[in-house]
Amino acid sequence: MAVSVVGDIDQEQIVKTLNSKFSKIRNNSKRKYIEHKIDNFKVDSLSILFDKSAQKTDLTIVRFYDKKGGMQNENDYFEYLKRSFYNRLSKQRLASLSIEQRSYSKGNVGLTTFLNTKGVHQVSADIRPDKLIGGISELMIDAENIERFGFTNSEIEKMKRIYLSELKRKANSSNKRESSAITDEIYNDFFNRIPVVEPSYEYQLAQKYIDKIDSVAILSFIKRIDTRNTRAKYIITTNDSLIAKKLSPEKMFDIADSIKRLPLSRYFKAVKMHKSLVDEFEPKGKIVDKRLIKEVDAYRYELSNGVTVIYKESALDKGKIQISGFRKGGLYELDSTDYSEGLFAAPAVSSSGAGKFTREELSNYLAGNTASVRFLIDKTRSGIVGGSDLSDITTLFELIRLKWMEPKCDSAMFEILKRKYIEDLKMVKKTKGEIFSEEFGKIIQRGDYTTRELSVEEVNKIDFSRLMSIYEKSFGIADGYCFIILADSNSEEIEEYIEKYLGSLPFGKREISYKYNGAAINLDSARFEKNSGDGQKSTVLIVSQVDKITEPLREFNLKLDLAKSVLRKRLLTQLREKMGKVYSVSVSAGSIAIPANLTRTTISFSCTPQDAQLLIDECAKIISQMVADPKGFESELSDARKMLKADNRSERDKNSYWSAFLRSVAYNQDNYWSFATNYDDLVDSITSEDISTIIENYIQKTPKIIGVQNPDNNK
């Protein structure tokens, strides 16, 4: 037996604890270790598992092979490297193919180690139920191509750059490693005989042996494993009860046998190599103003092209830079007739490469480089999010410039995205709970073109020729954009990139106006009850909503956070601990100002059908008590304050916290920079009377919209 303990621990204390718990266990050293043998499958077999809660149809093909004895020394490393490359290259190949005209997704071929005494070769993918035979055949053909021919040199060279880059970053990282990752390595050592090594040593080994990895070495490795002629277990998990009628075991085996005899051509895809991301250009922009934001120790830059940059030096992620950018507008700025095209504009452009690069060429150029950036069009804003190691900072800013200045929209990629959207639309089988939620949602607020799901007919009518103009409306002229940058570097080192790249984004004036001003929300009482649940319990939702915000949004949401925590504690105490009627209670509360003022709270729980109205009435009583007697929940409020402050302290140690906070202040234009630094004081200043007022005005006095989904009596 082995015990592994990893974490921020007191080593001496852990040793004492382990001794006290395990030292008295009798050591039977004479007991012979029995290794239970697992034989290869003697016959092919097919199992179809029906699960109505499954979201997809999944195929897994399992074959066994004799596993070698781990990695005991440096001489075994090359074998380990070939195995790693086989797995990675297979996943890369199938991911690339599934983007194209394939009836499967998330394809994977690889060797796994989940059995300790046997090697497992596994082929898996999600298959379209409406094209079941075609999807299975395509997956098997693509897997067969790998088994026969291996991989191209260009695929291997790309993976080498990625692999070495990952190991180098791991070796040079000064960040603490996750305990779970170390535990996995210890498990791998104990069961699979792959020892735990220092990242720097593994990087040295990879550099030493990686040149030996080529198409011949990988194909030789594949042929030696050779599971093509061994028997297989085919497993299909699905929510489609008709799959068993469409696919018999004999049909599955016939497909597999015919593909083994099928003439195939070696996989090949031409990828043009480029020497640079962007051509040399003359910088046009200038920093026209630089100011210190003392409250958060950040700098605010105004550029001559109307761009704002907020930069904060941060060593929370050593040797890293993060960048995000936004401008108000997004989908809500579009006319209703352009909304469908707007949903596809950013994904289609982002998937089409940029400038002189195709999608594959850009991916190949960036292999092994940490720079990445995504361009997004959200409902209320458009923007980017990206990052890299500081060593790749030039590539990061060049990539932003390339995608901003030279976007392109490939019609073939648009057709692929459209086809996948329609396929997903047809595959989705909504649960009764999801259907109830949708119906109840339409009572809470009237559905419109921004909330409804596009139909197949509407998707087919999307005009490709309009996508680029809609995309450029969100990007194009950079006036009004605000970029948030956090980097483990001082401001002077970053300023040259800000001025050269962000300052040279297109000049011009850009006026923003929202065409969509929010859905029509229901401000009256309503009740929606339906007998459609799968279980034996009723699901109850109590919604309160108003179209007003009576104080600054940031402080208001802070009060709502405390109010929902205190209210949930009170409801749990009464409904669960005293009455024993529920297992749990959920309370959500929040407020937004864009596209329109809206404050909404929701109480939800599950109970027996006969208790539903009793507990709805009990919730109302508890709310009234909290309004009448604020001092009565001082203890719960004190606990809620402590929890909020502890959560905030934990989040402050992450760059994601600071990026989101700086972006929020810039977006809301409230200049409330001290909110982050004075957070604890603000939380402590909120009294029980404040919470009581919030509960009174936004829950107690607000008309209730009640939803109850009872069990389906006709099941």
N, C-alpha and C positions, 0 to 999 in steps of 0.2 A: 504494500500500500504506500502511496505517496500523498503528501499534503503540501499544497502550494498556497502561500500567503503573499500577496503583492499589494503594496499601497504605501500611504504615508503613515508608517507604523513605528512603534517602539520595538526594535528587534529583540531586545532582552525580554520584554514582557511577552512577546509572541512565543518565544522559545519556552518560557516558563508555562504559558498556557497550553502549548502543544504537549509538553511533558506531562502536565497534570491530566490532560484528557486522553492521551494515547500511550503513555509509557507502560501502563499496566496491562495493555493488550498482549496476550501471549504470543511470543515469536516462535512460530513453528517453522524453523529453518530447514527441517528435514522433509517438510511437505513438498512433494514433487509438483512442479508447475505444469499444468495441463494446458496446452494450446489447442483450442478447438478449431479444427480444420473446416474451412468453407469450400465446398466443391463448386466448380463451374456449373451453370445451369445445364441440365441434361437435355431439355427440350425448350423450344421457344414457347412463350406464353403471353397472353394479353389479359390485363385486368382493367376494367372500366369502372371507375368509382364515381358515383353520382352524389353531388353535394349541392343542394339548392342555394347555399350561401356563397358558393364559389363565384368569383367575378369573371372567370375566363375558363377556356378549355386548354389544359396543359398536358403536353406529351413528354414523357421521360422514357428513354431507352437505356437500360442498364446491362452491361456485360462485365464479367469478371476476368481478371488476368493475374498472373503470379507476380506479386510485388517484390521488389528488391529490398535489401536491408538498410534503408535510410542513408545517412551521410555521416560516416564515422571519421573521415579525415579529408584533407584537401583533395586527394585523388578522386573522391566521390563527388566533388563539387560540380564538375562538368556534366555529370549525369543529372544532377539536381537542376542545373541551369537549362538543359535541354527540355526537361519536363516542364519547368516554369514557362519557357518560351512556347512550347506546344500549347499549353493552356491559354496563354495570353493571345497568341496569334489566332487561335481558333475563335476565341470570343471576338476579337477585332474583325476577323473575316465575316462572321455571321452577322455582326452588328452592321457592317457596311452593306451586306447583301439585303438585310431586312428593311433597309431604308428604301430599297428599290422595289420592283414588282414582285413581292413575295407575300404569300398568304400565311406567314408566320411572323412572330416578333419575339424579341428577347431570346434569340437562339444562342445556344452554347454547346460546345464540345469540349470535353476535358477529362483529366484523370483526377479522381478525388481520393481522399485518405480517411473517409469516415468509418471504414472498416479497418481494424488494426492488423488483421491477418490476411487480407486479400486486397489486391488492387481493383479499383472500380473505374471502368470507362463509362462515361455518361454523356448522352445526347439529349438535349431538352429544348423546349420552346413553347410559347403560347400559340395555339393554332386557331385560325378562324373557323368557327363551327359550320358556317355556310359554305366554306370551301375546304372541308375536312380532308378529303383524299388528296386534293391539290397541295394543301399546306404540308401534310405529312410527307408527300413525295418530294416536294421542294427541299424540306429540311434534310431528308435522307440523302438526296442527291448532293446537296452542298457539303454534308458531312462525309459522304463517299469521296468527293473530290479531294478533300483534305487527306483522307486516308490513302488515296492512290498517289497523289502528286505533291502533297505537302504545301509549301508556301513559296511565294516569289521572293527574290532577293530584295526588292523594294519594300515589301511588307516586313521582312526581317530587319533591314537596316533602320526602318522607322521605329520598330519596336526596340532595337538596341539603344537608340537615342533616348527613348522614353524610360527604359529600364535603368540605364546608367544615371539619368537625371534624377530619378526617384531615389536611388541608393545614395547619390551624392548629397541630396538635400537631407536625407535621413542621417547620414554620417556627420554633416556639418551643423545639424540642428542643435540649438541649445535649449529648446523647449522640453519640458518634462513629457515623458512618454506616458500614454494611457496604461493604466494597470491592466485593463482587459487585454491589450495587445501583448504585454509581457506574459500574462497568464497563458495566452494562446501559444506562445513560443515554448513555454515550459511544458505544456501539454504535448506539443509537437515533438519535443525532445524525449519525453517519457514514453509516448506510444509509437511514434514514427521514426525515432532515432535520428532526428534532424536537430543537431545541437543549437543551443542559444549562443550566438556570436555577437561581438560588438559590431555596430553598424559600419564603423570605419574599416574593420577587417573584411566584412562582407563586400564592401565597395572595392577594396583591393583585389579580392578574389575575382569579382566580376570583371574588373579591368584586365586582369591577367588572362581570363579564359574566354571572354566574350567574342574575341576575333575568330575563335574556332567555331562559333555558331554561324552556320550558313545553311542554304537550302538542302545540301547533301546530308549534313549532320542531322538536321531535323527529320528529313525523310527516313534516314536510316533508323532513327529512334522510333518513328511511327511504325515502320515495318517490323521492328523487333517486338514491340508491344503486340501488334497485329491481333485485334479483336474482331476483325471483319467476319471471320468464319466460326466464331464461337456463338453459342446460343444466347438469346437475349430475353430479358423480361421487359415487355412493353406496358407502360402504366399511363392511363389517361384519367385525369380528374376533370370533371365538367359539371356545369349546371344545366346542361342540355340533356333531357331524358331520352331524346331520340338518337343520341350518338350510338348506342348499342345496336340499333336497327341499321344504321348507316355503315357500321364497321364491324365485321365479324373477325375472329382470329385468323381465319383462312385468308381473308382479304388483306389483313395487315402483313401476314407472312409473305403473301404473293408480291406485295409492293416491295418489301425488303429484298426478296430474292431477285426480282426483275431488275432492281437498281444495281445489284452487284454485277449483273451481266450487261448493263447498259454502257454503250460507248460514250465516253465523256472527254471533253476537251479540257486541257489544263487551264485553271483560272488565270486570267490576266486582265489588268487594268492599267492603261497608259496614264502616267502621272508626270506632268511637266515639272521640271525643277526650276526654281527661281532663286536668284541670288539676294534679293532684297524685298522687303515688304512695300516700301514706298520710295518713289523717286525723290531726289534732292529738291527742296523747295525753299523759297525765300520767306522767312517768317514775316508775318504782317502785323501781328498784334503786339500790344505793349501792356504792361501792368501800369495802370493809371492811379491806383490807390492801394495802400497796404495799411491795415489797422490791426492792432492787437485786441483780441477778445479776452480780457483778463480773467473773466469768471471761469473759462474752460481752458485757458492757456492755449489758445488757437489764434491763427491769423486769418483775416478776411481780405481777399484781393478782389479788386474790380479791374476788369480788362477792357481794352478799347473796343472790343466787339460786342460788349453788352453782357459778357459772361462774368459770373461771380464764382470765386473759389474759396472754400473754407478749408484751411490746412491745420491739422493737429499732429504734432510729433508724438509718436507712441511706440514704446518698446514692448508692448504687450504681446505682439507677434514678432519675434526677433527676425530681422532681415527681410521683412515683408512690407509691401505697400498695397493698400486697398483704395479703390476709387469707385465712387458712385456719383451719378449725376441725374438731375431731374428738371423738368419744367412743367408747370401747370398746363393742363389741356387734356391730352390723351384721348380716349374714345369718347368721352363726354363732350369734347369739342367738335366732334363730327356731326354732320347732319344725319338724321335717322336713315336716310337712303344710302349712306356710306358706311353704316355701322358694321354690316356683315363683312365688307371688304376690310374694314379696320381690324377685325379679329384675326384676319389672315395676313395682313401686311407685314408685321414684324417677323412672325415665324417664317414666312416665305423668303423675305430678304435675308434674314439671318442664316438661312439654310442654303443660300445660293453662292457662297463665296463672296469675293469683293474685288473690284479692280481687275487686274490681270489674272487673279486666282480663281480657279473653280473651288468647290467645296473640298474635294479630295486634295487638291494642291495646297490649299491653305492649311489643312490638317497635317499634311506631310511636312510643310515648312516649319510648323510650330511644334512638331514632335520633339520632346525633350526639353522644350522651353516652358517655363511656368506661366507665361503671360496668357491671359484669357479675358474676354470681355463679351457681354451680352447686351444687345439693344432691345428694349422692351417698350411696348405701348400698353399702359395700364388704363383703368377706367378714368382716373382723375389726373393722370400725369404720364409723360413719356420720359424715358431715361436710359441710363446704362448702369451696369455693375460689372466690376472687373478687379483684377489684382495680379500680383506676381511676386517673385523674389526680387529684392532690390537689384540683384545682378542682371535681371531681365527687364529693368525699368524702361530702357529705350524701346524694346520690342513692345511693351505694353502700350506706350504712348503712340508708337507707330501704328499699332493695330487699331487703336481708337481712331486715328486720323484716316487710315485706309477705309474702315467700315463707314465712317461718317462722310468722307468726301467722295468715295467711289462705291456706293452701294449698287447692287444689281439684283434683279429678280428673275430667276430662271423659271420658265414656264413648265419645264419638266418637273422641277422640284415642287412647284405649286400644285401640279396635278397629283403628285405623290401625297402631299399634305392633305389635299382635299379628299383623296381616296381613303386615306387612313382615318380621317374624321368621320366619313360616312360608314366605314367598316366598324369603327368603335360605336357609332350611333346604333348600328344594327345589332351589335353584339351585347350591348348593355341590357341586362335584365334587372329592372328596378325592383327592389324589395317592397313589400307592403308598407314598411316603415318609411321608406323614401317617398313613395307615392303619397302617403298621408302628410308628410312634411311639406311636399310641394303644394298640396291642396290647402293646407293650413297657411302656408306662406302667402298664398294669393288672397287670403282673408286679411292677413296682417297688412299687406300692401298690394295694390293693384299691379299685376304683371304688365310689362311693356317690352319694347324692343331690346332693352338692355338686360333683361332678366330671363327672357325665354330662351329655350334651346333652339338652335337653328335646325330646320327640317332638312331632309335630303334634297328636296326640291329647291330650297333656298340656297343650299351650299352649291348645287349645280349651276345656279344662276349668278354666282359671284363673278364679277367682271375682272379678269386678270389685268387688263390694260389700265385699270385705275389704282392698282395696288401701290405702284411706285410713287405716284403723286400724293397718295394718302400718307405713305411712309415719310416722304420728304416734308410733309406738313408738320409732322412731329419732330423731325430732325432738321436737315437743311440749315436754314438761318439759325445761328446759335444764340441770338439775343434772348435773354431771360433765363438761360440755363444756369443752374447752380451745381457745382461739383464739390463733393466732400472727399477729401483725401486724408488718410491716416497712414503714416509711414514711419519706419524706424530710421529716420534721417532728419537732419535739421532743415529748416525752411529755405536756407540759401541754396542747398543742393537741389531742392525740388523746384525752386522758382524758375530755373532755366527751362524745365519741361513744361511748367504751367504757361510760361510766356510763348515758347516756341510752338507747342502743339495745341493747347486749348485756346491760346490767344489768336491762333491762325484759323480757327474754325470760321465758317462763312459769316461775313458782316451783313448788316441790314437790320431793319426794325420789324419786330414781330408782336402783333397784338393778340392777346388770348381772350377768348370769350366762350363760356360754356353754352352749348346748344341744349344740353339736357340738365334740367334743374331738379331732378329727383323724382322718385315715384310718388304716386298719391297714396299716402299712408292712411290707415283706418284709425280715426280718433274716437270711434264709438265702441260701445260694448258689443261683443259678439261671442257666440259659442258654436264650435264645430265638433260634432261627436260622430264617430264612425266605428262600426264593428268590423275591423279588418286586420287585427293584430295576429301574429303567428303564435305568440306565447299565451300563457294563462293570466298574465297581468295586464292592467291598463296603463298606458302612458299618458301622463297629464302635463300640460303646459299652460302656464298662466303668464300672459304677456301684458305689459304696460308700456305705452309709448306716447310721447308728446313731440310736437314740432317746435320745441324751443330749448334754448340754452341760456341760463340767466346769469352766468358769470364766466370768467376766462376759461377757455376749454381745458387747458392743462390742469388747473387746480380742480375744476369740476370733475374731470375723469379720475383724479386722485381720490376725491370724496366718494365717487361711485365705487372705486375699488374697495375702499374701506367698508362702504355700506353693504356691498354684496357679500363680503367676508363675514361681517357681523350677522347679517340676516341669515346666511346659510348656517352658521353655527347655532343660531336660535331655532331654526327650523329642524335641524338635525336633533337637537336636544329634545324637542317636543315630539316630532313625528316618529323618530326612530327609537330614542332611548326611553322616553316615557310611554309612548303609545304603542311602540313596536309594530308600526304599520308599514314602514318603508325600510329599504336597505340603505339608500343614500338619497341626497337631495342636491340638485345642481342649481346654482344661481349665476346668471350672467348679467352684466350691465355695462353699458358704454354709450358714448355720445360722439357724433360727428357733425362737422359744419359744412362739408362739401360732399355732394352738390347742394345739400340743403340741411338745415338744422334738424337733427333727429336724436332723441334720447330714448333708449329702449332697455327694459329689464325683462328677464325671463326666469321664471321658477319652473323647474321640471322634476318629476319623480315618477316612479312606477309603484303601483299598488294593486290590490285586488279590486275588481270592478265595483263591488259593493261599498268600498271605502273611498272611492274617488271624490264624491261630493263632500263627504265628511271632512276629508283632508284639505279640499279647496277652502271650505269654510274655516278650518283651523288655521290655515295660512293667513287668511284675512284677520283673524283674531290676534295672531302673533304680531302682525304688522301694526295693528291698532295699538297694541300694548307698547310697542317700541316707540310709536309716535307720542303716546301719552306719558311715558316714563323713560326719558333718555338716560337717566342715571342707572336704570335697571340693567343696561347692557355695557356698563363701563369696563367690566372684566373682559368681555368678548372684544371690545374695542382696543383694549390694551394689548391683547394677544394679536389682533389684526395689525396693529401698528408695528409690533416687533417682527411679524412675518414679512410685511412689506419692506421694512428697512433691511432685514437680512437678505431678502431676495435682491434688493437693489444693490447692496454691497457686493453680492456675488456676481451680479451682471456687470458691474463697473470694471471688473478685471478682464473684460472682453472688448476687443475692438468693435465687434458688432453692436455693442451697447452705445458706444460713442458715435459711431457712424449713424445709427438710427436716431439718436438724440439730436445731433447737429443737423441732420436732414429734416427732422420734425420742426425744429425752431425756424430753420430757413423756409420751410414750406408754409408754415402758419404765419410767418412774418411777425411774430410776437416779441422777438428779441429777448425772450425770457431765458437767457443763458444761465442765470443763477439757479434755475430750477434744479439742475443736476447737483450742484455743489451744496445747495441748501435743502436738499431733499428730506433729510431726517428731521430738520426743524419744521418743515412744512407739514410733514406727516404728524408730528407731535402737536402741532398747533390746531389740528382738526379735532373738535370737541364732539361729545355725544349729542349735544344740541344741534350741531351742524349735520350730523348723520341723521338725526331724527327729522330734520327739515327736509333733507333729500328724500328720505323714505316717504314722508307725508306728501310732498309735492309731485314726486315722480312715480310713486307706486300707489299709495293709499287713495289719493284723490283722482287718480287716473282711471278712466274706463278700462275694464278688463276684457281681454280677448282670450277665451279659454278653448283649448283644444284637448280632446280626450279620444285616444285610440284604444277601444276595447278589444278583447279577443274576438276572433272571427267565430261566431256561433255555428256557422255552417261547415266548419272544417271537418 
